[in-house]
Amino acid sequence: MIYLFSSKDLTALGFGKKDTWIKRLPLSVKDKRGFLRAVDHEINAGDQIYLDISGLSQDQLKKSIGLLKKGKTFWGIIDPKGSHADPALLFFEGASDYIGHTTVKKGLDKKRFALALSWARSGTTNKISGTVETDSLKRKAIKLPAGKFEGWKYVRVGTEGSFFFLFISLKGATNLRTMLGETAFIPVRNRLREVLNQELLEADALLWMETEDNTLFLVPPRQANGMAAVEAALKIALSGRLIAVEKLGLSIPVDFTFALHYGQTLFQAPGKTGTVVSESVNYIFHLGTKKAEPGRLTVSGDVPEAALPDGLKDLFIPAGAFEGIPISHSKRFVYK
């Protein structure tokens, strides 16, 4: 069954009058308890939840997504007017599907939703199916471009290229905002941005996308840059709690979560990524938000072997597969 939170009639969203496989539920973001009860309403393993975001304010959208993220099932977004400026960020927040204006206009059928669910369930253990795949880690033998990276100003906007994608999240960022208050949290977020940029300087990493809780860096597709990104991520993971106290001014322990992937995307300048549609970008969002673990660097099997420094390869252990791609976790650092 598919549950759709919307104030509209189903036919206005591209569904047929006799589509009994979808059920519309009233959308009341103000009633938090009611919304959560509705989210959990008779939800089974194969069910899907969609939210119609037309007419929602930014604050309402933020609250709605926050509530959906607390659930334990597939959720997606229907945007009949194509009003969301950056759909990729919805995947960054954990969405499994996005249906925009063009798709709604063509009409929605059961097959479209079945394909989305099948894609979301592929790979590793997940909150939808509970299935487990134990693929051994077979890293791709990709030859990375030789030579030194010339600089981001030489990367042409609007062209597609290969990059490393480095996802970074500060565990408990949402709770920190609640705990510290908005006024106190903003300086912490700014200091965190400065720290990450400084630590990733040797990797020539570009802060490409950013939400309230997560950050995505692009790293040049060269061996030296990939190795520098891996080393920086492990260094921050090891000293994360010290960074939180000394550089972020926090009095509570926090952990960083990292995920690294290698793939292709259309390049746009930071702040203008709303038009970017890429399987690699969607994958790193999912890997970082759904599978990566605090205090660890999770690396996809698409990251070339050459990007892992020889002396650090033993730190990584196979962790099955995620969405059809083998992955590995770095070993945990234990604090005593």
Residue pairs with C-beta under 8 A, 6 or more apart in sequence:
1 21
1 22
1 23
1 42
1 44
1 46
1 47
1 48
2 21
2 22
2 23
2 47
2 48
2 49
2 50
2 113
3 22
3 23
3 25
3 38
3 41
3 43
3 47
3 48
3 49
3 50
4 10
4 13
4 22
4 23
4 24
4 25
4 49
4 50
4 51
4 52
4 78
5 24
5 25
5 26
5 27
5 35
5 38
5 49
5 50
5 51
5 52
5 64
6 13
6 24
6 25
6 27
6 51
6 52
6 78
7 26
7 27
7 52
7 55
8 52
8 54
8 80
9 24
10 17
10 19
10 22
10 24
11 17
12 80
13 52
13 78
13 80
13 104
13 108
14 80
14 103
14 104
14 105
14 106
14 107
14 108
15 22
15 107
15 108
16 107
19 110
21 110
25 38
25 41
26 38
27 35
27 51
27 52
27 64
28 34
28 35
29 35
29 56
29 60
29 63
29 64
29 67
32 63
32 67
35 64
35 67
36 67
36 70
36 71
39 49
39 67
39 68
39 70
39 71
40 71
43 49
43 71
43 72
43 73
45 73
45 128
45 129
45 130
46 117
46 128
47 73
47 74
48 73
48 74
48 75
48 76
48 96
48 97
48 113
48 116
48 117
49 68
49 71
49 73
49 74
49 75
49 76
50 75
50 76
50 77
50 78
50 97
50 99
51 64
51 65
51 68
51 75
51 76
51 77
51 78
52 78
52 80
53 61
53 64
53 77
53 78
53 79
53 83
53 84
54 79
54 80
54 81
54 83
56 64
65 90
65 93
65 94
65 95
66 174
68 75
68 94
69 93
69 94
72 127
73 127
73 128
74 96
74 97
74 116
74 117
74 120
74 128
75 94
75 95
75 96
76 95
76 96
76 97
76 98
76 99
76 116
77 84
77 87
77 90
77 95
77 97
77 98
77 99
78 99
78 104
79 87
79 98
79 99
79 100
79 101
79 104
80 101
80 104
81 101
82 100
82 101
82 102
84 90
85 274
86 273
86 274
87 98
87 100
87 274
87 277
88 209
88 273
88 274
88 276
88 277
88 278
88 281
88 282
88 285
89 209
89 211
90 98
91 98
91 281
91 282
91 285
91 286
92 209
92 211
92 214
92 216
92 285
92 288
92 289
93 211
93 289
94 286
94 289
94 290
96 116
96 117
96 119
96 120
96 286
97 113
97 116
97 120
99 108
99 112
103 112
117 128
119 323
120 126
120 128
121 128
121 129
121 131
122 323
122 324
123 133
123 321
123 322
123 323
123 324
123 325
124 132
124 133
124 291
124 319
124 320
124 321
124 322
124 323
124 327
125 131
125 132
125 133
125 320
126 290
127 290
132 320
133 320
133 321
134 320
134 321
135 320
135 321
135 326
136 318
136 326
137 301
137 318
137 326
137 327
137 328
138 301
138 326
139 301
139 303
139 304
139 305
139 308
139 326
140 262
140 301
140 302
140 303
140 304
140 305
141 304
141 305
142 262
142 304
142 306
143 304
143 306
144 221
144 222
144 223
144 226
144 304
144 306
144 307
145 221
145 222
146 222
147 222
148 222
148 224
149 204
149 220
149 222
149 224
149 225
151 204
152 204
152 206
155 161
155 267
156 267
157 267
157 268
157 269
158 266
158 267
158 268
159 266
159 267
160 264
160 265
160 266
160 267
161 221
161 264
161 265
161 267
162 221
162 262
162 263
162 264
163 218
163 219
163 220
163 221
163 262
163 263
163 264
163 265
163 267
163 280
164 218
164 219
164 220
164 221
164 225
164 226
164 229
164 260
164 261
164 262
164 303
164 307
165 216
165 217
165 218
165 219
165 260
165 261
165 262
165 263
165 265
165 280
165 281
165 284
166 200
166 203
166 205
166 216
166 217
166 218
166 219
166 229
166 233
166 258
166 259
166 260
167 214
167 215
167 216
167 217
167 257
167 258
167 259
167 260
167 261
167 284
167 285
167 287
167 288
167 292
168 196
168 214
168 215
168 216
168 217
168 233
168 236
168 256
168 257
168 258
168 288
169 213
169 214
169 215
169 256
169 257
169 288
169 289
169 292
170 176
170 192
170 213
170 254
170 255
170 256
170 257
171 254
171 255
171 256
171 257
171 294
172 252
172 254
172 255
173 212
173 213
173 214
174 212
174 213
176 185
176 188
176 250
176 252
176 254
177 185
177 212
179 252
180 188
187 249
188 248
188 249
188 250
189 212
191 247
191 248
191 249
192 248
193 207
193 210
193 215
195 243
195 247
195 248
196 207
196 215
196 217
196 236
197 205
197 207
199 232
199 235
199 236
200 217
200 219
200 228
200 229
200 232
202 228
202 232
203 219
203 220
203 225
203 226
203 228
203 229
203 232
204 219
204 220
204 225
204 228
205 217
205 218
205 219
205 225
205 229
205 232
206 217
206 218
206 219
206 270
207 215
207 216
207 217
207 270
208 216
208 217
208 218
208 270
208 273
209 215
209 216
209 270
209 273
210 216
214 288
214 289
216 281
216 284
216 285
216 288
217 229
218 267
219 225
219 226
219 229
221 262
223 304
223 306
223 307
226 262
226 303
226 304
226 306
226 307
227 306
227 307
227 308
227 309
229 260
229 307
230 260
230 297
230 299
230 307
230 308
230 309
230 312
231 309
231 312
233 258
233 260
233 297
234 297
234 312
234 315
234 330
236 243
236 256
236 258
237 255
237 256
237 258
237 295
237 296
237 297
237 330
237 333
238 333
240 254
240 255
240 256
240 295
241 253
241 254
241 255
241 335
244 250
244 252
244 253
244 254
245 251
248 254
255 294
255 295
256 294
256 295
257 288
257 292
257 293
257 294
257 295
257 296
258 288
258 292
258 296
258 297
258 298
259 284
259 287
259 288
259 291
259 292
259 297
259 298
259 299
259 300
260 297
260 298
260 299
260 300
260 303
260 307
261 280
261 283
261 284
261 287
261 299
261 300
261 302
261 303
262 280
262 300
262 302
262 303
262 304
262 307
263 278
263 279
263 280
263 283
263 284
263 302
264 278
264 280
265 276
265 278
265 280
265 281
266 275
266 276
266 277
266 278
268 275
268 276
283 300
283 323
283 325
284 300
286 322
286 323
287 298
287 300
287 322
287 323
287 327
288 298
290 322
291 298
291 322
291 327
292 298
293 329
295 332
295 333
296 329
296 330
296 331
296 332
297 316
297 329
297 330
298 319
298 327
298 328
298 329
298 330
299 308
299 316
299 327
299 328
299 330
300 322
300 325
300 326
300 327
301 321
301 325
301 326
301 327
301 328
302 325
308 316
315 330
315 331
316 328
316 329
316 330
316 331
317 328
317 329
317 330
317 331
318 326
318 327
318 328
319 327
319 328
319 329
320 326
320 327
321 327
